[in-house]
Amino acid sequence: MANWNPIERVANLRNAKPKRKADDDPFGRIPPGQYLTTKFPVLTYGETPIVNLEDWRFRVWGLVENPVELNWQEFRALPTKEIICDLHCVTRWSQLGMRWEGVPFSEIAKLAQPKREAKFVMQHGYGGYTTNLPIEEMYEDDVLVAFNYDGKPLPTDHGGPVRMLVPKLYLWKSAKWLNGLEFMSKDKRGFWENYGYHNHGDPWSEERFG
């Protein structure tokens, strides 16, 4: 598992050269500067949180009519969805056709009832990680609070018990070890955004750095 000083990581990524080959992308599914892999690399910063399901809690707060705190049983009672998607990491790997299951963000929002002035969502994870997105992008059909990967419970190294999954953006925008969503009226940068990553993170526009 890779673990970096944040400043060194950003500097190294700026200087990295892609490993992509000319015939890697016959179907046009790999964004510029990415290379295809069948592996699922484990990349993180800081210690890996270990959270027992008995102690796990998921909070929704901020600009919502109904602040929510769910335990594992309450969370798993929510409607779920399975998707097949491609994922793209800012460290330049892409994997295609990954199978995930989770609770759609829209179901979380239905419970919490965001106020009209809520325009942004901050993802919070165990261990202190944060990342930000406009609320309208969170409502897209493939955005999940994911608990299963490839038909099995999400491994701890990949963010289990649950992680955010926002497939259309670089993977740092899908917070591991998710434990809460904060609804906000104004945008606020998260962990990697404060160290120089782009505030949005679209792989097709190569929005790697701010």
Summary of the structure (lengths in Angstrom):
residues: 210
radius of gyration: 16.6
end to end distance: 25.9
largest distance: 51.3
contacts: 626
relative contact order: 0.20
helix: 19%
strand: 32%
